[in-house]
Amino acid sequence: MTHPFLEALVGELSAAGIATFRYQFPYMEQRRRAPDRPPVLTAAVSAAVYAAQRAAPGLSLMAGGKSMGGRMTSTAASQHPLDQVRGLVFFGFPLHPPGQPGVKRADHLAKVSVPMLFLQGTRDTFAGLDLLRPVCAKLGSLATLHVIESADHSFHVLKSSGKTDAGVLHELAQTTATWARSLET
């Protein structure tokens, strides 16, 4: 939760008027390399949502995360609605492992009942856009896909793109804020 990308993103989200509630999965807290099993990860998501509700009662809640954190959030939401969560935001949804294209990791998304925002780079090796676009199309109005040209899974961009990593972080935050406000109308 203190990764430089997340620290910078939190700053941009704050500037865009979005408060954040960060947490760690147990394996990260215990400094283990191997992730916990999905039931442990989804329980951590549910516990974090509950803690956020208690910390900021009455605030409109979004849930999500970067990469696996986002996927575990959507998995938790597919198993049972996350109380008071109005939408899910994915900063680099890991649709498949690099070099192993597939959409099996998206199967559970059909069971999510709240809107979802996918923020994805064109060079993300964890989610080929040729696969992610049809997944989002199948989800219909519940899915919004925002593509960041030249960005990889960590949202680094090529110098030749004319963009900067800082500019991309700003774009991620502004897109998230605009999308979140659209859910309140």
Sine and cosine of phi, psi and omega as CSV:
sin_phi,cos_phi,sin_psi,cos_psi,sin_omega,cos_omega
0.00,0.00,-0.19,0.98,0.04,-1.00
-0.95,-0.30,0.28,0.96,0.06,-1.00
-0.85,0.52,0.63,-0.78,-0.02,-1.00
-0.80,0.60,-0.60,0.80,0.04,-1.00
-0.88,0.48,-0.74,0.67,-0.03,-1.00
-0.91,0.40,-0.63,0.78,0.05,-1.00
-0.86,0.50,-0.72,0.70,-0.01,-1.00
-0.92,0.38,-0.66,0.75,0.01,-1.00
-0.90,0.44,-0.66,0.75,0.04,-1.00
-0.86,0.51,-0.65,0.76,0.04,-1.00
-0.88,0.47,-0.68,0.73,0.01,-1.00
-0.93,0.37,-0.65,0.76,0.04,-1.00
-0.90,0.45,-0.65,0.76,0.04,-1.00
-0.88,0.48,-0.69,0.73,0.03,-1.00
-0.90,0.44,-0.45,0.89,0.02,-1.00
-1.00,0.02,0.09,1.00,0.05,-1.00
1.00,0.04,0.33,0.94,-0.01,-1.00
-0.91,-0.42,0.87,-0.49,0.08,-1.00
-0.98,0.17,0.50,-0.87,0.00,-1.00
-0.83,-0.56,0.42,-0.91,0.06,-1.00
-0.75,-0.66,0.96,-0.28,-0.02,-1.00
-0.99,-0.17,0.45,-0.89,0.02,-1.00
-0.48,-0.87,0.20,-0.98,0.03,-1.00
-0.89,-0.45,0.53,-0.85,0.16,-0.99
-0.96,0.27,0.45,-0.89,-0.04,-1.00
-0.80,0.60,-0.67,0.74,-0.05,-1.00
-0.89,0.45,-0.56,0.83,0.04,-1.00
-0.95,0.31,-0.66,0.75,0.01,-1.00
-0.88,0.48,-0.59,0.81,-0.01,-1.00
-1.00,0.00,0.08,1.00,0.04,-1.00
0.85,0.52,0.60,0.80,0.10,-1.00
-1.00,-0.08,0.50,-0.87,0.00,-1.00
-0.99,0.16,-0.63,0.78,-0.06,-1.00
-0.99,0.17,0.78,-0.63,0.04,-1.00
-0.89,0.45,0.44,-0.90,0.09,-1.00
-0.91,0.40,0.24,-0.97,0.09,-1.00
-0.92,0.39,0.44,-0.90,-0.03,-1.00
-0.78,0.62,-0.65,0.76,0.02,-1.00
-0.87,0.50,-0.57,0.82,0.04,-1.00
-0.94,0.33,-0.66,0.75,-0.01,-1.00
-0.91,0.41,-0.70,0.72,-0.01,-1.00
-0.94,0.34,-0.54,0.84,0.08,-1.00
-0.90,0.43,-0.61,0.79,0.05,-1.00
-0.90,0.44,-0.65,0.76,0.05,-1.00
-0.87,0.49,-0.77,0.64,-0.02,-1.00
-0.87,0.50,-0.65,0.76,0.02,-1.00
-0.91,0.42,-0.62,0.78,0.01,-1.00
-0.92,0.39,-0.66,0.75,0.04,-1.00
-0.88,0.47,-0.69,0.72,0.02,-1.00
-0.88,0.48,-0.69,0.72,0.01,-1.00
-0.90,0.43,-0.62,0.79,0.03,-1.00
-0.91,0.42,-0.64,0.77,0.03,-1.00
-0.88,0.48,-0.67,0.75,-0.01,-1.00
-0.95,0.32,-0.58,0.82,-0.03,-1.00
-0.96,0.29,-0.50,0.87,-0.07,-1.00
-0.66,-0.75,0.92,0.39,-0.03,-1.00
-0.87,0.49,0.65,-0.76,0.03,-1.00
1.00,0.09,-0.18,0.98,0.02,-1.00
-0.98,0.19,0.60,-0.80,0.07,-1.00
-0.93,0.37,0.79,-0.61,-0.08,-1.00
-0.95,-0.30,0.67,-0.75,0.21,-0.98
-0.88,-0.47,0.47,-0.88,0.08,-1.00
-0.77,-0.64,0.36,-0.93,0.02,-1.00
0.28,-0.96,-0.40,-0.92,0.00,-1.00
0.20,-0.98,-0.03,-1.00,0.01,-1.00
-1.00,-0.09,0.80,-0.60,0.09,-1.00
0.83,0.56,-0.88,-0.48,-0.06,-1.00
-0.87,0.50,-0.55,0.84,0.03,-1.00
-0.86,0.50,-0.64,0.77,0.06,-1.00
-0.93,0.37,-0.68,0.73,-0.01,-1.00
-0.91,0.42,-0.61,0.79,0.03,-1.00
-0.95,0.32,-0.50,0.86,0.07,-1.00
-0.92,0.40,-0.71,0.71,0.02,-1.00
-0.92,0.39,-0.57,0.82,0.05,-1.00
-0.89,0.45,-0.72,0.70,0.03,-1.00
-0.87,0.49,-0.69,0.72,-0.01,-1.00
-0.92,0.39,-0.45,0.89,0.03,-1.00
-0.98,0.22,-0.38,0.92,-0.03,-1.00
-1.00,0.07,-0.57,0.82,0.06,-1.00
-0.29,-0.96,0.63,-0.78,-0.01,-1.00
-0.84,0.54,0.68,-0.73,0.06,-1.00
-0.99,0.11,0.95,-0.32,-0.13,-0.99
-0.76,0.65,0.80,-0.60,0.06,-1.00
0.95,0.31,0.04,1.00,0.03,-1.00
-0.99,0.13,0.83,-0.55,-0.07,-1.00
-1.00,-0.06,-0.28,0.96,0.00,-1.00
-0.17,-0.99,0.28,-0.96,0.01,-1.00
-0.89,-0.46,0.65,-0.76,0.00,-1.00
-0.84,-0.54,0.79,-0.61,-0.02,-1.00
-0.90,-0.44,0.91,-0.42,0.08,-1.00
-1.00,-0.06,1.00,0.05,-0.04,-1.00
0.99,0.13,0.96,0.28,0.01,-1.00
-0.93,0.36,0.82,-0.58,-0.02,-1.00
-0.99,0.10,0.99,0.10,-0.06,-1.00
-0.92,0.40,-0.56,0.83,-0.01,-1.00
-0.38,-0.92,0.35,-0.94,0.10,-0.99
-0.92,0.38,0.48,-0.88,0.04,-1.00
-0.83,0.56,0.72,-0.70,0.02,-1.00
0.98,0.21,0.04,1.00,0.00,-1.00
-0.77,-0.63,0.91,0.41,-0.08,-1.00
-0.84,0.54,0.65,-0.76,0.03,-1.00
0.03,-1.00,0.18,-0.98,-0.03,-1.00
-0.83,-0.56,0.16,0.99,-0.03,-1.00
-0.83,0.56,-0.59,0.81,-0.01,-1.00
-0.92,0.40,-0.16,0.99,0.00,-1.00
-0.99,-0.15,-0.10,1.00,-0.08,-1.00
-0.81,0.59,-0.64,0.77,-0.06,-1.00
-0.94,0.34,-0.33,0.95,-0.07,-1.00
-0.88,0.48,-0.46,0.89,0.03,-1.00
-0.90,0.44,-0.32,0.95,0.00,-1.00
-1.00,-0.09,-0.02,1.00,0.03,-1.00
-0.99,0.14,0.74,-0.67,-0.11,-0.99
-0.97,-0.25,0.04,1.00,0.00,-1.00
-0.91,-0.42,0.35,-0.94,0.03,-1.00
-0.87,0.49,0.51,-0.86,-0.03,-1.00
-0.76,-0.64,0.69,-0.72,0.07,-1.00
-0.93,-0.37,0.87,-0.50,0.05,-1.00
-0.97,-0.22,0.89,-0.46,0.08,-1.00
-0.96,-0.29,0.91,-0.41,-0.21,-0.98
-0.67,-0.74,0.64,-0.77,0.07,-1.00
-1.00,0.01,0.47,-0.88,0.00,-1.00
-0.95,0.32,-0.33,0.95,0.01,-1.00
-0.96,-0.29,0.33,0.94,-0.03,-1.00
-0.97,0.26,0.92,-0.39,-0.02,-1.00
-0.97,0.24,-0.12,0.99,0.04,-1.00
-1.00,-0.07,-0.05,1.00,-0.02,-1.00
-0.33,-0.94,1.00,0.00,0.09,-1.00
-0.89,0.47,0.78,-0.62,-0.02,-1.00
-0.89,0.45,-0.44,0.90,0.07,-1.00
-0.90,0.43,-0.37,0.93,0.07,-1.00
-0.99,-0.13,-0.61,0.79,-0.06,-1.00
-0.95,0.30,-0.61,0.80,0.00,-1.00
-0.85,0.53,-0.74,0.68,0.05,-1.00
-0.90,0.44,-0.56,0.83,0.06,-1.00
-0.87,0.49,-0.74,0.67,0.01,-1.00
-0.90,0.43,-0.65,0.76,0.01,-1.00
-0.88,0.48,-0.63,0.77,0.00,-1.00
-0.91,0.40,-0.50,0.87,0.01,-1.00
-0.98,0.20,-0.20,0.98,0.07,-1.00
0.90,0.43,-0.68,-0.73,-0.10,-1.00
-0.93,0.36,-0.19,0.98,0.05,-1.00
-0.97,0.22,-0.27,0.96,-0.06,-1.00
-0.91,-0.41,0.71,-0.71,0.14,-0.99
-0.83,-0.56,0.80,-0.60,0.02,-1.00
-0.93,-0.36,0.84,-0.55,0.09,-1.00
-0.90,-0.43,0.88,-0.47,-0.08,-1.00
-0.99,-0.15,0.72,-0.69,0.06,-1.00
-0.96,-0.27,0.95,-0.32,-0.01,-1.00
-0.86,0.51,0.72,-0.70,0.10,-0.99
0.96,0.27,-0.02,1.00,-0.04,-1.00
-1.00,0.09,0.58,-0.81,0.08,-1.00
-0.99,-0.11,-0.22,-0.98,-0.06,-1.00
-0.89,0.45,-0.46,0.89,0.03,-1.00
-1.00,-0.07,0.11,0.99,-0.01,-1.00
0.91,0.42,0.43,0.90,0.19,-0.98
-0.99,0.17,0.62,-0.78,0.00,-1.00
-0.89,-0.45,0.42,-0.91,0.06,-1.00
-0.94,0.33,0.62,-0.78,0.05,-1.00
-0.85,0.53,-0.58,0.82,-0.03,-1.00
-0.91,0.41,-0.21,0.98,-0.01,-1.00
-0.96,0.27,-0.32,0.95,-0.08,-1.00
0.99,0.14,-0.02,1.00,0.03,-1.00
-0.98,-0.19,0.26,-0.96,0.11,-0.99
-0.86,-0.51,0.36,-0.93,0.06,-1.00
-0.87,0.49,-0.63,0.77,0.02,-1.00
-0.89,0.46,-0.65,0.76,0.04,-1.00
-0.90,0.44,-0.60,0.80,0.03,-1.00
-0.92,0.39,-0.68,0.74,0.05,-1.00
-0.86,0.51,-0.66,0.75,0.05,-1.00
-0.88,0.48,-0.70,0.72,0.01,-1.00
-0.89,0.46,-0.67,0.74,0.03,-1.00
-0.86,0.51,-0.73,0.69,-0.04,-1.00
-0.92,0.39,-0.71,0.71,-0.02,-1.00
-0.90,0.43,-0.66,0.76,0.03,-1.00
-0.89,0.45,-0.68,0.73,0.03,-1.00
-0.89,0.46,-0.72,0.70,-0.02,-1.00
-0.89,0.46,-0.71,0.71,0.01,-1.00
-0.88,0.47,-0.71,0.71,0.00,-1.00
-0.89,0.45,-0.72,0.70,-0.02,-1.00
-0.88,0.48,-0.67,0.74,0.02,-1.00
-0.90,0.43,-0.55,0.84,-0.01,-1.00
-0.91,0.41,-0.39,0.92,0.01,-1.00
-0.98,0.20,-0.30,0.96,-0.04,-1.00
-1.00,0.04,-0.13,0.99,-0.02,-1.00
-1.00,-0.10,0.00,0.00,0.00,0.00
